[in-house]
Amino acid sequence: MIQQLSPAPVTVLGMGPMGRAIASAFLAAGHPTTVWNRTADKTNELLARGAVWAGSPLAALDAGELVIVCVIDANAVDAIFDRALAEPGRSRLPVTTLVNLTSDGPGRTRELAARADELGVLYLDGSIMTPAAAIGTEATRILYSGPVVLFDRHRHTLAALGGAAVHLGDDPGRAASFDIALLNLFWTSITGLMHSFALAARQNVPATALAPHAQQMAGLVADLLPGLAADIDAGRFSGTESASLTSVTASLGHIVHALEEAGVSPAVTQEAKNAVDAAVSAGHEGDSAARLAEFLGRGHTDRDPQAAG
Ligand SMILES: NC(=O)c1ccc[n+]([C@@H]2O[C@H](COP(=O)([O-])OP(=O)(O)OC[C@H]3O[C@@H](n4cnc5c(N)ncnc54)[C@H](OP(=O)(O)O)[C@@H]3O)[C@@H](O)[C@H]2O)c1
């Protein structure tokens, strides 16, 4: 006879848009869900749907085997630990698995993991790659890192968040390393897109007229991405099959000029041009764009072409 396991109890700390979406997905999947937030009234809707109010950070951490924290940054997680430890007689926290779905940098995340370890908490890190509205749907994508044994123990419960859950390795900072690189891609792309809309608008081209062409251009970036990644990892930088950095810097120069002519700040594009110029000055003029990843990764900034080598 197949035994049906009842959904495991979970606790969620942090009731911003993401924390609420997480708690909501657990409730929808039938998990008994305890919640806590610094500002209590943000939990009202979830309490009306059957969630239980924890009362304090310590009670929340003590409420069950699996605790999720999703707050603004690692400092806020530290503040929650501090509040729990402020209760009389506490020098350690309850032994529980804490899945930290708060975004922060890899270094800060490792510090937090080390502190959690010292305090007796079993720590797994996670980076959410999708917006709050996607939580509980197939579109969810969450990257995890930390002890694989914790991931395996709780993956069935975490599946309530929907979509794909990918474990990247035992280093607790690894998911944050992916997260920060992907967020850099996302926000520099969005900034670049807004910059292009601004330039187009100054030339009486509405954003909606440019949009289908911009979409095609963004698709080109997505198409080029796997080949560039393979070239970077293999150390192949020849620009003879694609645009050389000499050609790229000329093109960026025309764009900077057009931006100035249109009265739009060229700062975003000028920064990109500075990086390419530094690589060209260092002798990489015949290389492809893949060289930039290697060049900037050596620690060169776009401001030190003299130091480049
Ligand atoms: N929203 C999204 O679509 C999305 C997508 C991917 C990843 N994320 C990540 O998910 C995390 C949470 O995001 P969010 O959108 O829910 O909202 P958020 O604005 O990033 O964080 C709000 C939450 O942090 C709490 N908080 C802030 N400072 C605190 C402190 N010192 N002590 C205790 N709690 C503190 C807030 O409590 P109060 O209510 O009391 O202020 C609230 O619960 C972030 O790291 C974010 O980068 C969000």
The ligand as a Tripos MOL2 file, in Angstrom:
@<TRIPOS>MOLECULE
LIG
   48    52     1     0     0
SMALL
NO_CHARGES

@<TRIPOS>ATOM
      1 N1          9.9180   40.7650   -5.2960 N.am      1 LIG1
      2 C1         10.4340   40.0440   -6.2720 C.2       1 LIG1
      3 O1          9.8430   39.8800   -7.3490 O.2       1 LIG1
      4 C2         11.7770   39.3430   -6.0590 C.ar      1 LIG1
      5 C3         12.3140   38.5600   -7.0890 C.ar      1 LIG1
      6 C4         13.5060   37.8550   -6.8910 C.ar      1 LIG1
      7 C5         14.1550   37.9720   -5.6540 C.ar      1 LIG1
      8 N2         13.6210   38.7710   -4.6780 N.ar      1 LIG1
      9 C6         14.3570   38.8800   -3.4050 C.3       1 LIG1
     10 O2         13.5250   38.4600   -2.3390 O.3       1 LIG1
     11 C7         13.8810   39.1960   -1.1560 C.3       1 LIG1
     12 C8         12.6020   39.7920   -0.5710 C.3       1 LIG1
     13 O3         12.0340   40.6740   -1.5280 O.3       1 LIG1
     14 P1         10.5910   41.2930   -1.3850 P.3       1 LIG1
     15 O4         10.1580   41.6810   -2.7310 O.co2     1 LIG1
     16 O5          9.7000   40.4000   -0.5980 O.co2     1 LIG1
     17 O6         10.7310   42.6440   -0.5220 O.3       1 LIG1
     18 P2         11.9310   43.5190    0.0120 P.3       1 LIG1
     19 O7         11.4400   44.9230   -0.0150 O.co2     1 LIG1
     20 O8         13.2250   43.2280   -0.6500 O.co2     1 LIG1
     21 O9         12.0330   43.0380    1.5530 O.3       1 LIG1
     22 C9         10.9880   43.3440    2.4260 C.3       1 LIG1
     23 C10        11.0590   42.4590    3.6390 C.3       1 LIG1
     24 O10        12.2930   42.6390    4.3710 O.3       1 LIG1
     25 C11        11.9390   42.9000    5.7420 C.3       1 LIG1
     26 N3         13.0040   43.6340    6.4130 N.ar      1 LIG1
     27 C12        13.6960   44.7040    5.9450 C.ar      1 LIG1
     28 N4         14.5860   45.1160    6.8730 N.ar      1 LIG1
     29 C13        14.4550   44.2810    7.9460 C.ar      1 LIG1
     30 C14        15.1030   44.1650    9.2140 C.ar      1 LIG1
     31 N5         16.0880   45.0060    9.5770 N.pl3     1 LIG1
     32 N6         14.7060   43.1900   10.0580 N.ar      1 LIG1
     33 C15        13.7230   42.3260    9.7000 C.ar      1 LIG1
     34 N7         13.0670   42.3700    8.5190 N.ar      1 LIG1
     35 C16        13.4370   43.3370    7.6580 C.ar      1 LIG1
     36 C17        10.6530   43.6750    5.6310 C.3       1 LIG1
     37 O11        10.0030   43.7440    6.8540 O.3       1 LIG1
     38 P3          8.9090   44.9210    7.0840 P.3       1 LIG1
     39 O12         7.6740   44.4880    6.3500 O.co2     1 LIG1
     40 O13         8.7630   44.9810    8.5410 O.co2     1 LIG1
     41 O14         9.5070   46.1880    6.4980 O.co2     1 LIG1
     42 C18         9.9220   42.7840    4.6010 C.3       1 LIG1
     43 O15         9.4780   41.5990    5.1940 O.3       1 LIG1
     44 C19        14.8990   40.2510   -1.5720 C.3       1 LIG1
     45 O16        16.1950   39.8150   -1.2330 O.3       1 LIG1
     46 C20        14.7220   40.3350   -3.0750 C.3       1 LIG1
     47 O17        15.9060   40.7360   -3.7530 O.3       1 LIG1
     48 C21        12.4550   39.4400   -4.8500 C.ar      1 LIG1
@<TRIPOS>BOND
     1     1     2 1
     2     2     3 2
     3     2     4 1
     4     4     5 ar
     5     4    48 ar
     6     5     6 ar
     7     6     7 ar
     8     7     8 ar
     9     8     9 1
    10     8    48 ar
    11     9    10 1
    12     9    46 1
    13    10    11 1
    14    11    12 1
    15    11    44 1
    16    12    13 1
    17    13    14 1
    18    14    15 2
    19    14    16 1
    20    14    17 1
    21    17    18 1
    22    18    19 2
    23    18    20 1
    24    18    21 1
    25    21    22 1
    26    22    23 1
    27    23    24 1
    28    23    42 1
    29    24    25 1
    30    25    26 1
    31    25    36 1
    32    26    27 ar
    33    26    35 ar
    34    27    28 ar
    35    28    29 ar
    36    29    30 ar
    37    29    35 ar
    38    30    31 1
    39    30    32 ar
    40    32    33 ar
    41    33    34 ar
    42    34    35 ar
    43    36    37 1
    44    36    42 1
    45    37    38 1
    46    38    39 2
    47    38    40 1
    48    38    41 1
    49    42    43 1
    50    44    45 1
    51    44    46 1
    52    46    47 1
@<TRIPOS>SUBSTRUCTURE
     1 LIG1         1 GROUP 0 **** ****
